[in-house]
């Protein structure tokens, strides 16, 4: 099971939580506690693009690969897990 939490934003902070369970075959992504993705995962890799923020908008790319850490990029720069 892969889980990761990321905090993004400078002034307007957001927490992105990713839960990718390869055994139960689902991916859930939450932004600030609100579920924005809840899908079946039948492939070894998936990518998601989100726009996060109200006043401070960010383009977020999430890459999920089987047996690899979850990668998240914000506006083209890799974010660190918290």
N, CA, C and O atoms as a Maestro MAE file, in Angstrom:
{
 s_m_m2io_version
 :::
 2.0.0
}

f_m_ct {
 s_m_title
 :::
 protein
 m_atom[328] {
  # First column is atom index #
  i_m_mmod_type
  r_m_x_coord
  r_m_y_coord
  r_m_z_coord
  i_m_residue_number
  s_m_chain_name
  s_m_pdb_residue_name
  s_m_pdb_atom_name
  i_m_atomic_number
  :::
  1 25 0.848 -1.168 0.000 1 A "UNK " " N  " 7
  2 3 0.000 0.000 0.000 1 A "UNK " " CA " 6
  3 2 0.894 1.231 0.000 1 A "UNK " " C  " 6
  4 15 1.867 1.284 0.752 1 A "UNK " " O  " 8
  5 25 0.585 2.214 -0.822 2 A "UNK " " N  " 7
  6 3 1.348 3.454 -0.882 2 A "UNK " " CA " 6
  7 2 0.483 4.602 -0.405 2 A "UNK " " C  " 6
  8 15 -0.634 4.804 -0.882 2 A "UNK " " O  " 8
  9 25 1.019 5.347 0.540 3 A "UNK " " N  " 7
  10 3 0.352 6.538 1.043 3 A "UNK " " CA " 6
  11 2 1.364 7.661 1.076 3 A "UNK " " C  " 6
  12 15 2.540 7.437 1.359 3 A "UNK " " O  " 8
  13 25 0.908 8.880 0.787 4 A "UNK " " N  " 7
  14 3 1.802 10.028 0.836 4 A "UNK " " CA " 6
  15 2 0.991 11.283 1.134 4 A "UNK " " C  " 6
  16 15 -0.168 11.403 0.737 4 A "UNK " " O  " 8
  17 25 1.629 12.222 1.847 5 A "UNK " " N  " 7
  18 3 1.020 13.531 2.135 5 A "UNK " " CA " 6
  19 2 1.993 14.603 1.681 5 A "UNK " " C  " 6
  20 15 3.201 14.506 1.899 5 A "UNK " " O  " 8
  21 25 1.443 15.624 1.047 6 A "UNK " " N  " 7
  22 3 2.244 16.737 0.559 6 A "UNK " " CA " 6
  23 2 1.563 18.036 0.967 6 A "UNK " " C  " 6
  24 15 0.336 18.127 0.962 6 A "UNK " " O  " 8
  25 25 2.360 19.040 1.319 7 A "UNK " " N  " 7
  26 3 1.822 20.381 1.561 7 A "UNK " " CA " 6
  27 2 2.347 21.276 0.455 7 A "UNK " " C  " 6
  28 15 3.547 21.305 0.180 7 A "UNK " " O  " 8
  29 25 1.433 22.008 -0.180 8 A "UNK " " N  " 7
  30 3 1.837 22.892 -1.262 8 A "UNK " " CA " 6
  31 2 1.318 24.299 -0.986 8 A "UNK " " C  " 6
  32 15 0.441 24.498 -0.146 8 A "UNK " " O  " 8
  33 25 1.872 25.267 -1.706 9 A "UNK " " N  " 7
  34 3 1.428 26.651 -1.611 9 A "UNK " " CA " 6
  35 2 2.341 27.477 -0.730 9 A "UNK " " C  " 6
  36 15 2.943 26.974 0.218 9 A "UNK " " O  " 8
  37 25 2.430 28.744 -1.057 10 A "UNK " " N  " 7
  38 3 3.242 29.676 -0.270 10 A "UNK " " CA " 6
  39 2 2.367 30.410 0.743 10 A "UNK " " C  " 6
  40 15 2.585 30.308 1.950 10 A "UNK " " O  " 8
  41 25 1.382 31.143 0.247 11 A "UNK " " N  " 7
  42 3 0.479 31.895 1.113 11 A "UNK " " CA " 6
  43 2 -0.763 31.063 1.401 11 A "UNK " " C  " 6
  44 15 -1.199 30.954 2.548 11 A "UNK " " O  " 8
  45 25 -1.319 30.488 0.366 12 A "UNK " " N  " 7
  46 3 -2.509 29.649 0.477 12 A "UNK " " CA " 6
  47 2 -2.056 28.189 0.537 12 A "UNK " " C  " 6
  48 15 -1.750 27.588 -0.493 12 A "UNK " " O  " 8
  49 25 -2.014 27.627 1.734 13 A "UNK " " N  " 7
  50 3 -1.496 26.266 1.946 13 A "UNK " " CA " 6
  51 2 -2.580 25.225 1.691 13 A "UNK " " C  " 6
  52 15 -3.751 25.434 2.008 13 A "UNK " " O  " 8
  53 25 -2.162 24.086 1.105 14 A "UNK " " N  " 7
  54 3 -3.060 22.971 0.852 14 A "UNK " " CA " 6
  55 2 -2.333 21.670 1.169 14 A "UNK " " C  " 6
  56 15 -1.124 21.560 0.964 14 A "UNK " " O  " 8
  57 25 -3.080 20.684 1.670 15 A "UNK " " N  " 7
  58 3 -2.517 19.367 1.943 15 A "UNK " " CA " 6
  59 2 -3.144 18.383 0.968 15 A "UNK " " C  " 6
  60 15 -4.366 18.287 0.857 15 A "UNK " " O  " 8
  61 25 -2.280 17.650 0.258 16 A "UNK " " N  " 7
  62 3 -2.721 16.635 -0.689 16 A "UNK " " CA " 6
  63 2 -2.336 15.280 -0.117 16 A "UNK " " C  " 6
  64 15 -1.175 15.039 0.214 16 A "UNK " " O  " 8
  65 25 -3.320 14.399 -0.004 17 A "UNK " " N  " 7
  66 3 -3.126 13.061 0.537 17 A "UNK " " CA " 6
  67 2 -3.438 12.055 -0.569 17 A "UNK " " C  " 6
  68 15 -4.501 12.112 -1.187 17 A "UNK " " O  " 8
  69 25 -2.507 11.138 -0.814 18 A "UNK " " N  " 7
  70 3 -2.672 10.118 -1.860 18 A "UNK " " CA " 6
  71 2 -2.607 8.743 -1.198 18 A "UNK " " C  " 6
  72 15 -1.691 8.450 -0.431 18 A "UNK " " O  " 8
  73 25 -3.596 7.910 -1.511 19 A "UNK " " N  " 7
  74 3 -3.642 6.542 -1.004 19 A "UNK " " CA " 6
  75 2 -3.853 5.634 -2.213 19 A "UNK " " C  " 6
  76 15 -4.930 5.616 -2.808 19 A "UNK " " O  " 8
  77 25 -2.814 4.884 -2.567 20 A "UNK " " N  " 7
  78 3 -2.878 3.970 -3.712 20 A "UNK " " CA " 6
  79 2 -2.672 2.561 -3.195 20 A "UNK " " C  " 6
  80 15 -1.575 2.206 -2.765 20 A "UNK " " O  " 8
  81 25 -3.725 1.754 -3.236 21 A "UNK " " N  " 7
  82 3 -3.661 0.403 -2.706 21 A "UNK " " CA " 6
  83 2 -3.642 -0.595 -3.860 21 A "UNK " " C  " 6
  84 15 -4.676 -0.827 -4.486 21 A "UNK " " O  " 8
  85 25 -2.469 -1.197 -4.157 22 A "UNK " " N  " 7
  86 3 -2.380 -2.114 -5.301 22 A "UNK " " CA " 6
  87 2 -3.095 -3.449 -5.059 22 A "UNK " " C  " 6
  88 15 -3.429 -4.149 -6.015 22 A "UNK " " O  " 8
  89 25 -3.329 -3.803 -3.805 23 A "UNK " " N  " 7
  90 3 -3.978 -5.076 -3.511 23 A "UNK " " CA " 6
  91 2 -5.497 -4.978 -3.636 23 A "UNK " " C  " 6
  92 15 -6.143 -5.876 -4.175 23 A "UNK " " O  " 8
  93 25 -6.057 -3.886 -3.136 24 A "UNK " " N  " 7
  94 3 -7.496 -3.665 -3.273 24 A "UNK " " CA " 6
  95 2 -7.839 -2.917 -4.563 24 A "UNK " " C  " 6
  96 15 -9.009 -2.733 -4.900 24 A "UNK " " O  " 8
  97 25 -6.793 -2.492 -5.273 25 A "UNK " " N  " 7
  98 3 -6.886 -1.873 -6.600 25 A "UNK " " CA " 6
  99 2 -7.729 -0.593 -6.611 25 A "UNK " " C  " 6
  100 15 -8.706 -0.482 -7.352 25 A "UNK " " O  " 8
  101 25 -7.326 0.376 -5.770 26 A "UNK " " N  " 7
  102 3 -7.976 1.679 -5.813 26 A "UNK " " CA " 6
  103 2 -6.956 2.787 -5.590 26 A "UNK " " C  " 6
  104 15 -5.882 2.565 -5.030 26 A "UNK " " O  " 8
  105 25 -7.314 3.981 -6.039 27 A "UNK " " N  " 7
  106 3 -6.533 5.186 -5.786 27 A "UNK " " CA " 6
  107 2 -7.496 6.244 -5.261 27 A "UNK " " C  " 6
  108 15 -8.545 6.500 -5.852 27 A "UNK " " O  " 8
  109 25 -7.117 6.851 -4.139 28 A "UNK " " N  " 7
  110 3 -7.891 7.955 -3.575 28 A "UNK " " CA " 6
  111 2 -6.953 9.136 -3.379 28 A "UNK " " C  " 6
  112 15 -5.851 8.998 -2.848 28 A "UNK " " O  " 8
  113 25 -7.414 10.295 -3.818 29 A "UNK " " N  " 7
  114 3 -6.642 11.528 -3.633 29 A "UNK " " CA " 6
  115 2 -7.562 12.537 -2.964 29 A "UNK " " C  " 6
  116 15 -8.690 12.760 -3.404 29 A "UNK " " O  " 8
  117 25 -7.058 13.148 -1.885 30 A "UNK " " N  " 7
  118 3 -7.797 14.176 -1.165 30 A "UNK " " CA " 6
  119 2 -7.004 15.473 -1.181 30 A "UNK " " C  " 6
  120 15 -5.778 15.471 -1.073 30 A "UNK " " O  " 8
  121 25 -7.721 16.577 -1.317 31 A "UNK " " N  " 7
  122 3 -7.129 17.911 -1.201 31 A "UNK " " CA " 6
  123 2 -7.845 18.596 -0.048 31 A "UNK " " C  " 6
  124 15 -9.055 18.815 -0.098 31 A "UNK " " O  " 8
  125 25 -7.097 18.929 0.980 32 A "UNK " " N  " 7
  126 3 -7.650 19.570 2.178 32 A "UNK " " CA " 6
  127 2 -8.810 18.772 2.766 32 A "UNK " " C  " 6
  128 15 -9.806 19.349 3.202 32 A "UNK " " O  " 8
  129 25 -8.682 17.453 2.779 33 A "UNK " " N  " 7
  130 3 -9.689 16.589 3.372 33 A "UNK " " CA " 6
  131 2 -10.877 16.269 2.479 33 A "UNK " " C  " 6
  132 15 -11.739 15.482 2.872 33 A "UNK " " O  " 8
  133 25 -10.947 16.852 1.298 34 A "UNK " " N  " 7
  134 3 -12.042 16.594 0.362 34 A "UNK " " CA " 6
  135 2 -11.567 15.641 -0.729 34 A "UNK " " C  " 6
  136 15 -10.581 15.918 -1.413 34 A "UNK " " O  " 8
  137 25 -12.258 14.534 -0.891 35 A "UNK " " N  " 7
  138 3 -11.875 13.540 -1.894 35 A "UNK " " CA " 6
  139 2 -12.127 14.101 -3.291 35 A "UNK " " C  " 6
  140 15 -13.244 14.502 -3.617 35 A "UNK " " O  " 8
  141 25 -11.067 14.123 -4.118 36 A "UNK " " N  " 7
  142 3 -11.192 14.631 -5.485 36 A "UNK " " CA " 6
  143 2 -11.001 13.535 -6.524 36 A "UNK " " C  " 6
  144 15 -11.401 13.695 -7.677 36 A "UNK " " O  " 8
  145 25 -10.384 12.410 -6.121 37 A "UNK " " N  " 7
  146 3 -10.203 11.254 -7.007 37 A "UNK " " CA " 6
  147 2 -10.505 10.001 -6.194 37 A "UNK " " C  " 6
  148 15 -10.005 9.838 -5.081 37 A "UNK " " O  " 8
  149 25 -11.328 9.118 -6.757 38 A "UNK " " N  " 7
  150 3 -11.640 7.831 -6.141 38 A "UNK " " CA " 6
  151 2 -11.897 6.872 -7.301 38 A "UNK " " C  " 6
  152 15 -13.025 6.760 -7.780 38 A "UNK " " O  " 8
  153 25 -10.845 6.180 -7.751 39 A "UNK " " N  " 7
  154 3 -10.959 5.350 -8.950 39 A "UNK " " CA " 6
  155 2 -10.370 3.964 -8.719 39 A "UNK " " C  " 6
  156 15 -9.527 3.755 -7.846 39 A "UNK " " O  " 8
  157 25 -10.842 3.032 -9.528 40 A "UNK " " N  " 7
  158 3 -10.236 1.703 -9.545 40 A "UNK " " CA " 6
  159 2 -8.869 1.817 -10.206 40 A "UNK " " C  " 6
  160 15 -8.678 2.618 -11.122 40 A "UNK " " O  " 8
  161 25 -7.931 1.024 -9.743 41 A "UNK " " N  " 7
  162 3 -6.586 1.054 -10.315 41 A "UNK " " CA " 6
  163 2 -6.256 -0.340 -10.833 41 A "UNK " " C  " 6
  164 15 -5.892 -1.230 -10.065 41 A "UNK " " O  " 8
  165 25 -6.388 -0.515 -12.130 42 A "UNK " " N  " 7
  166 3 -6.151 -1.810 -12.749 42 A "UNK " " CA " 6
  167 2 -4.867 -1.847 -13.561 42 A "UNK " " C  " 6
  168 15 -4.591 -2.841 -14.233 42 A "UNK " " O  " 8
  169 25 -4.074 -0.772 -13.509 43 A "UNK " " N  " 7
  170 3 -2.821 -0.703 -14.262 43 A "UNK " " CA " 6
  171 2 -1.654 -0.460 -13.299 43 A "UNK " " C  " 6
  172 15 -1.862 0.048 -12.197 43 A "UNK " " O  " 8
  173 25 -0.431 -0.819 -13.703 44 A "UNK " " N  " 7
  174 3 0.718 -0.638 -12.796 44 A "UNK " " CA " 6
  175 2 1.153 0.815 -12.617 44 A "UNK " " C  " 6
  176 15 1.923 1.118 -11.705 44 A "UNK " " O  " 8
  177 25 0.671 1.718 -13.472 45 A "UNK " " N  " 7
  178 3 1.040 3.127 -13.301 45 A "UNK " " CA " 6
  179 2 -0.127 4.020 -13.725 45 A "UNK " " C  " 6
  180 15 -0.884 3.701 -14.642 45 A "UNK " " O  " 8
  181 25 -0.243 5.150 -13.024 46 A "UNK " " N  " 7
  182 3 -1.296 6.121 -13.309 46 A "UNK " " CA " 6
  183 2 -0.732 7.506 -13.104 46 A "UNK " " C  " 6
  184 15 0.192 7.711 -12.316 46 A "UNK " " O  " 8
  185 25 -1.308 8.465 -13.831 47 A "UNK " " N  " 7
  186 3 -0.958 9.869 -13.641 47 A "UNK " " CA " 6
  187 2 -2.234 10.676 -13.538 47 A "UNK " " C  " 6
  188 15 -3.227 10.394 -14.209 47 A "UNK " " O  " 8
  189 25 -2.189 11.687 -12.684 48 A "UNK " " N  " 7
  190 3 -3.336 12.569 -12.487 48 A "UNK " " CA " 6
  191 2 -2.851 14.005 -12.533 48 A "UNK " " C  " 6
  192 15 -1.754 14.309 -12.063 48 A "UNK " " O  " 8
  193 25 -3.663 14.889 -13.097 49 A "UNK " " N  " 7
  194 3 -3.374 16.315 -13.118 49 A "UNK " " CA " 6
  195 2 -4.528 17.024 -12.404 49 A "UNK " " C  " 6
  196 15 -5.701 16.767 -12.675 49 A "UNK " " O  " 8
  197 25 -4.167 17.910 -11.499 50 A "UNK " " N  " 7
  198 3 -5.151 18.681 -10.742 50 A "UNK " " CA " 6
  199 2 -4.762 20.146 -10.755 50 A "UNK " " C  " 6
  200 15 -3.585 20.484 -10.878 50 A "UNK " " O  " 8
  201 25 -5.751 21.012 -10.629 51 A "UNK " " N  " 7
  202 3 -5.491 22.422 -10.375 51 A "UNK " " CA " 6
  203 2 -5.947 22.672 -8.950 51 A "UNK " " C  " 6
  204 15 -7.103 22.423 -8.605 51 A "UNK " " O  " 8
  205 25 -5.032 23.166 -8.122 52 A "UNK " " N  " 7
  206 3 -5.298 23.329 -6.700 52 A "UNK " " CA " 6
  207 2 -5.126 24.790 -6.329 52 A "UNK " " C  " 6
  208 15 -4.160 25.434 -6.739 52 A "UNK " " O  " 8
  209 25 -6.063 25.308 -5.555 53 A "UNK " " N  " 7
  210 3 -5.966 26.671 -5.048 53 A "UNK " " CA " 6
  211 2 -7.075 27.556 -5.552 53 A "UNK " " C  " 6
  212 15 -7.714 27.272 -6.565 53 A "UNK " " O  " 8
  213 25 -7.293 28.638 -4.824 54 A "UNK " " N  " 7
  214 3 -8.294 29.627 -5.216 54 A "UNK " " CA " 6
  215 2 -7.614 30.892 -5.715 54 A "UNK " " C  " 6
  216 15 -7.695 31.220 -6.898 54 A "UNK " " O  " 8
  217 25 -6.947 31.602 -4.816 55 A "UNK " " N  " 7
  218 3 -6.227 32.815 -5.209 55 A "UNK " " CA " 6
  219 2 -4.831 32.492 -5.723 55 A "UNK " " C  " 6
  220 15 -4.318 33.168 -6.616 55 A "UNK " " O  " 8
  221 25 -4.226 31.467 -5.161 56 A "UNK " " N  " 7
  222 3 -2.883 31.026 -5.547 56 A "UNK " " CA " 6
  223 2 -3.044 29.658 -6.226 56 A "UNK " " C  " 6
  224 15 -3.015 28.625 -5.557 56 A "UNK " " O  " 8
  225 25 -3.212 29.654 -7.542 57 A "UNK " " N  " 7
  226 3 -3.472 28.409 -8.276 57 A "UNK " " CA " 6
  227 2 -2.170 27.698 -8.621 57 A "UNK " " C  " 6
  228 15 -1.167 28.320 -8.971 57 A "UNK " " O  " 8
  229 25 -2.221 26.346 -8.509 58 A "UNK " " N  " 7
  230 3 -1.067 25.522 -8.826 58 A "UNK " " CA " 6
  231 2 -1.499 24.357 -9.701 58 A "UNK " " C  " 6
  232 15 -2.571 23.784 -9.507 58 A "UNK " " O  " 8
  233 25 -0.655 24.011 -10.667 59 A "UNK " " N  " 7
  234 3 -0.859 22.824 -11.494 59 A "UNK " " CA " 6
  235 2 -0.099 21.686 -10.816 59 A "UNK " " C  " 6
  236 15 1.114 21.761 -10.623 59 A "UNK " " O  " 8
  237 25 -0.834 20.627 -10.456 60 A "UNK " " N  " 7
  238 3 -0.265 19.511 -9.708 60 A "UNK " " CA " 6
  239 2 -0.309 18.254 -10.568 60 A "UNK " " C  " 6
  240 15 -1.361 17.891 -11.094 60 A "UNK " " O  " 8
  241 25 0.841 17.589 -10.709 61 A "UNK " " N  " 7
  242 3 0.940 16.297 -11.399 61 A "UNK " " CA " 6
  243 2 1.271 15.240 -10.358 61 A "UNK " " C  " 6
  244 15 2.207 15.402 -9.575 61 A "UNK " " O  " 8
  245 25 0.501 14.156 -10.351 62 A "UNK " " N  " 7
  246 3 0.727 13.055 -9.420 62 A "UNK " " CA " 6
  247 2 1.020 11.807 -10.239 62 A "UNK " " C  " 6
  248 15 0.231 11.425 -11.103 62 A "UNK " " O  " 8
  249 25 2.174 11.162 -9.963 63 A "UNK " " N  " 7
  250 3 2.570 9.947 -10.672 63 A "UNK " " CA " 6
  251 2 2.627 8.790 -9.685 63 A "UNK " " C  " 6
  252 15 3.335 8.840 -8.678 63 A "UNK " " O  " 8
  253 25 1.871 7.755 -9.994 64 A "UNK " " N  " 7
  254 3 1.816 6.573 -9.134 64 A "UNK " " CA " 6
  255 2 2.304 5.389 -9.948 64 A "UNK " " C  " 6
  256 15 1.745 5.074 -10.998 64 A "UNK " " O  " 8
  257 25 3.347 4.736 -9.460 65 A "UNK " " N  " 7
  258 3 3.927 3.556 -10.104 65 A "UNK " " CA " 6
  259 2 3.940 2.407 -9.099 65 A "UNK " " C  " 6
  260 15 4.188 2.616 -7.912 65 A "UNK " " O  " 8
  261 25 3.677 1.216 -9.571 66 A "UNK " " N  " 7
  262 3 3.699 0.046 -8.685 66 A "UNK " " CA " 6
  263 2 5.085 -0.107 -8.062 66 A "UNK " " C  " 6
  264 15 6.096 -0.043 -8.762 66 A "UNK " " O  " 8
  265 25 5.127 -0.306 -6.766 67 A "UNK " " N  " 7
  266 3 6.356 -0.567 -6.003 67 A "UNK " " CA " 6
  267 2 7.359 0.582 -6.061 67 A "UNK " " C  " 6
  268 15 8.561 0.363 -5.904 67 A "UNK " " O  " 8
  269 25 6.873 1.810 -6.287 68 A "UNK " " N  " 7
  270 3 7.718 3.007 -6.286 68 A "UNK " " CA " 6
  271 2 7.057 4.073 -5.427 68 A "UNK " " C  " 6
  272 15 5.842 4.043 -5.233 68 A "UNK " " O  " 8
  273 25 7.843 5.022 -4.906 69 A "UNK " " N  " 7
  274 3 7.230 6.112 -4.140 69 A "UNK " " CA " 6
  275 2 6.323 6.960 -5.033 69 A "UNK " " C  " 6
  276 15 6.548 7.074 -6.237 69 A "UNK " " O  " 8
  277 25 5.314 7.540 -4.433 70 A "UNK " " N  " 7
  278 3 4.414 8.443 -5.149 70 A "UNK " " CA " 6
  279 2 5.169 9.741 -5.406 70 A "UNK " " C  " 6
  280 15 5.810 10.275 -4.501 70 A "UNK " " O  " 8
  281 25 5.096 10.248 -6.629 71 A "UNK " " N  " 7
  282 3 5.766 11.493 -7.008 71 A "UNK " " CA " 6
  283 2 4.723 12.570 -7.256 71 A "UNK " " C  " 6
  284 15 3.716 12.322 -7.917 71 A "UNK " " O  " 8
  285 25 4.958 13.753 -6.733 72 A "UNK " " N  " 7
  286 3 4.058 14.878 -6.927 72 A "UNK " " CA " 6
  287 2 4.882 16.073 -7.365 72 A "UNK " " C  " 6
  288 15 5.887 16.410 -6.738 72 A "UNK " " O  " 8
  289 25 4.451 16.715 -8.449 73 A "UNK " " N  " 7
  290 3 5.112 17.926 -8.938 73 A "UNK " " CA " 6
  291 2 4.118 19.072 -8.885 73 A "UNK " " C  " 6
  292 15 2.944 18.915 -9.221 73 A "UNK " " O  " 8
  293 25 4.610 20.231 -8.455 74 A "UNK " " N  " 7
  294 3 3.795 21.434 -8.382 74 A "UNK " " CA " 6
  295 2 4.407 22.458 -9.315 74 A "UNK " " C  " 6
  296 15 5.549 22.877 -9.130 74 A "UNK " " O  " 8
  297 25 3.646 22.857 -10.314 75 A "UNK " " N  " 7
  298 3 4.122 23.830 -11.308 75 A "UNK " " CA " 6
  299 2 5.467 23.403 -11.900 75 A "UNK " " C  " 6
  300 15 6.344 24.236 -12.128 75 A "UNK " " O  " 8
  301 25 5.620 22.105 -12.146 76 A "UNK " " N  " 7
  302 3 6.816 21.563 -12.777 76 A "UNK " " CA " 6
  303 2 7.958 21.228 -11.847 76 A "UNK " " C  " 6
  304 15 8.987 20.727 -12.300 76 A "UNK " " O  " 8
  305 25 7.809 21.494 -10.539 77 A "UNK " " N  " 7
  306 3 8.888 21.209 -9.580 77 A "UNK " " CA " 6
  307 2 8.425 20.102 -8.629 77 A "UNK " " C  " 6
  308 15 7.305 20.132 -8.120 77 A "UNK " " O  " 8
  309 25 9.313 19.121 -8.398 78 A "UNK " " N  " 7
  310 3 8.953 18.010 -7.528 78 A "UNK " " CA " 6
  311 2 8.780 18.475 -6.082 78 A "UNK " " C  " 6
  312 15 9.617 19.201 -5.546 78 A "UNK " " O  " 8
  313 25 7.686 18.045 -5.466 79 A "UNK " " N  " 7
  314 3 7.384 18.379 -4.082 79 A "UNK " " CA " 6
  315 2 7.887 17.273 -3.170 79 A "UNK " " C  " 6
  316 15 8.043 16.127 -3.590 79 A "UNK " " O  " 8
  317 25 8.141 17.631 -1.914 80 A "UNK " " N  " 7
  318 3 8.595 16.649 -0.926 80 A "UNK " " CA " 6
  319 2 7.440 16.216 -0.060 80 A "UNK " " C  " 6
  320 15 6.558 17.005 0.280 80 A "UNK " " O  " 8
  321 25 7.464 14.937 0.291 81 A "UNK " " N  " 7
  322 3 6.435 14.373 1.153 81 A "UNK " " CA " 6
  323 2 6.594 14.902 2.576 81 A "UNK " " C  " 6
  324 15 7.713 15.102 3.049 81 A "UNK " " O  " 8
  325 25 5.462 15.128 3.257 82 A "UNK " " N  " 7
  326 3 5.521 15.568 4.663 82 A "UNK " " CA " 6
  327 2 5.107 14.427 5.572 82 A "UNK " " C  " 6
  328 15 5.087 14.586 6.793 82 A "UNK " " O  " 8
  :::
 }
 m_bond[327] {
  # First column is bond index #
  i_m_from
  i_m_to
  i_m_order
  :::
  1 1 2 1
  2 2 3 1
  3 3 4 2
  4 3 5 1
  5 5 6 1
  6 6 7 1
  7 7 8 2
  8 7 9 1
  9 9 10 1
  10 10 11 1
  11 11 12 2
  12 11 13 1
  13 13 14 1
  14 14 15 1
  15 15 16 2
  16 15 17 1
  17 17 18 1
  18 18 19 1
  19 19 20 2
  20 19 21 1
  21 21 22 1
  22 22 23 1
  23 23 24 2
  24 23 25 1
  25 25 26 1
  26 26 27 1
  27 27 28 2
  28 27 29 1
  29 29 30 1
  30 30 31 1
  31 31 32 2
  32 31 33 1
  33 33 34 1
  34 34 35 1
  35 35 36 2
  36 35 37 1
  37 37 38 1
  38 38 39 1
  39 39 40 2
  40 39 41 1
  41 41 42 1
  42 42 43 1
  43 43 44 2
  44 43 45 1
  45 45 46 1
  46 46 47 1
  47 47 48 2
  48 47 49 1
  49 49 50 1
  50 50 51 1
  51 51 52 2
  52 51 53 1
  53 53 54 1
  54 54 55 1
  55 55 56 2
  56 55 57 1
  57 57 58 1
  58 58 59 1
  59 59 60 2
  60 59 61 1
  61 61 62 1
  62 62 63 1
  63 63 64 2
  64 63 65 1
  65 65 66 1
  66 66 67 1
  67 67 68 2
  68 67 69 1
  69 69 70 1
  70 70 71 1
  71 71 72 2
  72 71 73 1
  73 73 74 1
  74 74 75 1
  75 75 76 2
  76 75 77 1
  77 77 78 1
  78 78 79 1
  79 79 80 2
  80 79 81 1
  81 81 82 1
  82 82 83 1
  83 83 84 2
  84 83 85 1
  85 85 86 1
  86 86 87 1
  87 87 88 2
  88 87 89 1
  89 89 90 1
  90 90 91 1
  91 91 92 2
  92 91 93 1
  93 93 94 1
  94 94 95 1
  95 95 96 2
  96 95 97 1
  97 97 98 1
  98 98 99 1
  99 99 100 2
  100 99 101 1
  101 101 102 1
  102 102 103 1
  103 103 104 2
  104 103 105 1
  105 105 106 1
  106 106 107 1
  107 107 108 2
  108 107 109 1
  109 109 110 1
  110 110 111 1
  111 111 112 2
  112 111 113 1
  113 113 114 1
  114 114 115 1
  115 115 116 2
  116 115 117 1
  117 117 118 1
  118 118 119 1
  119 119 120 2
  120 119 121 1
  121 121 122 1
  122 122 123 1
  123 123 124 2
  124 123 125 1
  125 125 126 1
  126 126 127 1
  127 127 128 2
  128 127 129 1
  129 129 130 1
  130 130 131 1
  131 131 132 2
  132 131 133 1
  133 133 134 1
  134 134 135 1
  135 135 136 2
  136 135 137 1
  137 137 138 1
  138 138 139 1
  139 139 140 2
  140 139 141 1
  141 141 142 1
  142 142 143 1
  143 143 144 2
  144 143 145 1
  145 145 146 1
  146 146 147 1
  147 147 148 2
  148 147 149 1
  149 149 150 1
  150 150 151 1
  151 151 152 2
  152 151 153 1
  153 153 154 1
  154 154 155 1
  155 155 156 2
  156 155 157 1
  157 157 158 1
  158 158 159 1
  159 159 160 2
  160 159 161 1
  161 161 162 1
  162 162 163 1
  163 163 164 2
  164 163 165 1
  165 165 166 1
  166 166 167 1
  167 167 168 2
  168 167 169 1
  169 169 170 1
  170 170 171 1
  171 171 172 2
  172 171 173 1
  173 173 174 1
  174 174 175 1
  175 175 176 2
  176 175 177 1
  177 177 178 1
  178 178 179 1
  179 179 180 2
  180 179 181 1
  181 181 182 1
  182 182 183 1
  183 183 184 2
  184 183 185 1
  185 185 186 1
  186 186 187 1
  187 187 188 2
  188 187 189 1
  189 189 190 1
  190 190 191 1
  191 191 192 2
  192 191 193 1
  193 193 194 1
  194 194 195 1
  195 195 196 2
  196 195 197 1
  197 197 198 1
  198 198 199 1
  199 199 200 2
  200 199 201 1
  201 201 202 1
  202 202 203 1
  203 203 204 2
  204 203 205 1
  205 205 206 1
  206 206 207 1
  207 207 208 2
  208 207 209 1
  209 209 210 1
  210 210 211 1
  211 211 212 2
  212 211 213 1
  213 213 214 1
  214 214 215 1
  215 215 216 2
  216 215 217 1
  217 217 218 1
  218 218 219 1
  219 219 220 2
  220 219 221 1
  221 221 222 1
  222 222 223 1
  223 223 224 2
  224 223 225 1
  225 225 226 1
  226 226 227 1
  227 227 228 2
  228 227 229 1
  229 229 230 1
  230 230 231 1
  231 231 232 2
  232 231 233 1
  233 233 234 1
  234 234 235 1
  235 235 236 2
  236 235 237 1
  237 237 238 1
  238 238 239 1
  239 239 240 2
  240 239 241 1
  241 241 242 1
  242 242 243 1
  243 243 244 2
  244 243 245 1
  245 245 246 1
  246 246 247 1
  247 247 248 2
  248 247 249 1
  249 249 250 1
  250 250 251 1
  251 251 252 2
  252 251 253 1
  253 253 254 1
  254 254 255 1
  255 255 256 2
  256 255 257 1
  257 257 258 1
  258 258 259 1
  259 259 260 2
  260 259 261 1
  261 261 262 1
  262 262 263 1
  263 263 264 2
  264 263 265 1
  265 265 266 1
  266 266 267 1
  267 267 268 2
  268 267 269 1
  269 269 270 1
  270 270 271 1
  271 271 272 2
  272 271 273 1
  273 273 274 1
  274 274 275 1
  275 275 276 2
  276 275 277 1
  277 277 278 1
  278 278 279 1
  279 279 280 2
  280 279 281 1
  281 281 282 1
  282 282 283 1
  283 283 284 2
  284 283 285 1
  285 285 286 1
  286 286 287 1
  287 287 288 2
  288 287 289 1
  289 289 290 1
  290 290 291 1
  291 291 292 2
  292 291 293 1
  293 293 294 1
  294 294 295 1
  295 295 296 2
  296 295 297 1
  297 297 298 1
  298 298 299 1
  299 299 300 2
  300 299 301 1
  301 301 302 1
  302 302 303 1
  303 303 304 2
  304 303 305 1
  305 305 306 1
  306 306 307 1
  307 307 308 2
  308 307 309 1
  309 309 310 1
  310 310 311 1
  311 311 312 2
  312 311 313 1
  313 313 314 1
  314 314 315 1
  315 315 316 2
  316 315 317 1
  317 317 318 1
  318 318 319 1
  319 319 320 2
  320 319 321 1
  321 321 322 1
  322 322 323 1
  323 323 324 2
  324 323 325 1
  325 325 326 1
  326 326 327 1
  327 327 328 2
  :::
 }
}
